[in-house]
Amino acid sequence: MTLLAHAIDYESDVAIQAGRDMGVTLIAVLLCYGASPQKATLEGKTPLELADEYQHSMAKRLLMRFIH
């Protein structure tokens, strides 16, 4: 799993378990430092696909800004 994919998984899962809104802090930091929003995991899932699976709309909007 890429670090960006892990951040999406982490932020989504923690929010779901706590019953809170999903944030994008880790995702934003990684993207600002050059994480690729297009690099897929070993399973072939892109960060955008992971965000979609978690229904993480904030992450999806942020990732779209970094996809060329």
Sine and cosine of phi, psi and omega as CSV:
sin_phi,cos_phi,sin_psi,cos_psi,sin_omega,cos_omega
0.00,0.00,0.72,-0.69,0.05,-1.00
-0.95,0.31,0.32,-0.95,0.00,-1.00
-0.89,0.46,-0.62,0.78,0.03,-1.00
-0.91,0.42,-0.69,0.73,0.04,-1.00
-0.89,0.46,-0.65,0.76,0.02,-1.00
-0.90,0.44,-0.64,0.77,0.02,-1.00
-0.89,0.45,-0.66,0.75,0.03,-1.00
-0.90,0.44,-0.72,0.70,0.02,-1.00
-0.87,0.48,-0.73,0.69,-0.04,-1.00
-0.90,0.44,-0.79,0.61,-0.05,-1.00
-0.89,0.46,-0.60,0.80,0.02,-1.00
-0.94,0.35,-0.77,0.64,-0.08,-1.00
-0.90,0.43,-0.68,0.73,0.01,-1.00
-0.88,0.47,-0.69,0.72,0.00,-1.00
-0.91,0.42,-0.67,0.74,0.01,-1.00
-0.88,0.47,-0.73,0.69,-0.03,-1.00
-0.91,0.41,-0.56,0.83,-0.02,-1.00
-1.00,0.04,-0.16,0.99,-0.04,-1.00
0.94,0.34,0.54,0.84,-0.03,-1.00
-0.90,-0.44,0.17,-0.99,0.09,-1.00
-0.94,0.35,0.52,-0.85,0.02,-1.00
-0.98,0.18,0.68,-0.73,0.04,-1.00
-0.96,-0.27,0.07,-1.00,-0.01,-1.00
-0.74,-0.68,0.31,0.95,-0.08,-1.00
-0.84,0.54,-0.81,0.59,-0.02,-1.00
-0.90,0.45,-0.65,0.76,0.00,-1.00
-0.88,0.47,-0.71,0.70,-0.01,-1.00
-0.89,0.45,-0.68,0.73,0.01,-1.00
-0.88,0.47,-0.72,0.69,-0.02,-1.00
-0.89,0.45,-0.66,0.75,0.03,-1.00
-0.90,0.43,-0.64,0.77,0.01,-1.00
-0.91,0.41,-0.47,0.88,0.03,-1.00
-1.00,-0.07,0.20,0.98,0.17,-0.99
0.98,-0.19,0.16,0.99,0.06,-1.00
-0.88,0.47,0.65,-0.76,-0.04,-1.00
-0.99,0.12,0.86,-0.51,0.04,-1.00
-0.97,0.24,-0.03,1.00,-0.03,-1.00
-0.94,-0.33,-0.14,0.99,-0.04,-1.00
-0.97,0.23,0.84,-0.54,-0.05,-1.00
-0.99,0.11,0.37,-0.93,0.09,-1.00
-0.97,0.26,0.09,-1.00,0.05,-1.00
-0.88,0.47,-0.44,0.90,0.03,-1.00
-0.99,0.15,-0.07,1.00,0.05,-1.00
1.00,0.01,0.19,0.98,-0.01,-1.00
-1.00,-0.06,0.72,-0.69,0.07,-1.00
-0.99,0.11,0.30,-0.95,0.07,-1.00
-0.83,0.56,-0.61,0.79,0.02,-1.00
-0.90,0.44,-0.64,0.77,0.04,-1.00
-0.91,0.41,-0.63,0.78,0.04,-1.00
-0.90,0.43,-0.71,0.71,0.02,-1.00
-0.87,0.49,-0.62,0.78,0.03,-1.00
-0.91,0.42,-0.66,0.75,0.02,-1.00
-0.87,0.49,-0.62,0.78,0.01,-1.00
-0.99,0.11,-0.05,1.00,-0.08,-1.00
0.83,0.56,0.67,0.74,-0.03,-1.00
-1.00,-0.07,1.00,0.10,-0.12,-0.99
-0.91,0.42,-0.59,0.81,0.03,-1.00
-0.90,0.44,-0.67,0.74,0.02,-1.00
-0.91,0.41,-0.64,0.77,0.01,-1.00
-0.88,0.47,-0.70,0.71,0.02,-1.00
-0.90,0.44,-0.67,0.74,0.01,-1.00
-0.91,0.41,-0.71,0.71,0.00,-1.00
-0.88,0.48,-0.63,0.78,0.00,-1.00
-0.87,0.49,-0.49,0.87,0.02,-1.00
-0.95,0.32,-0.37,0.93,-0.04,-1.00
-0.98,-0.20,-0.12,0.99,0.02,-1.00
-1.00,0.03,0.81,-0.59,-0.05,-1.00
-1.00,-0.06,0.00,0.00,0.00,0.00
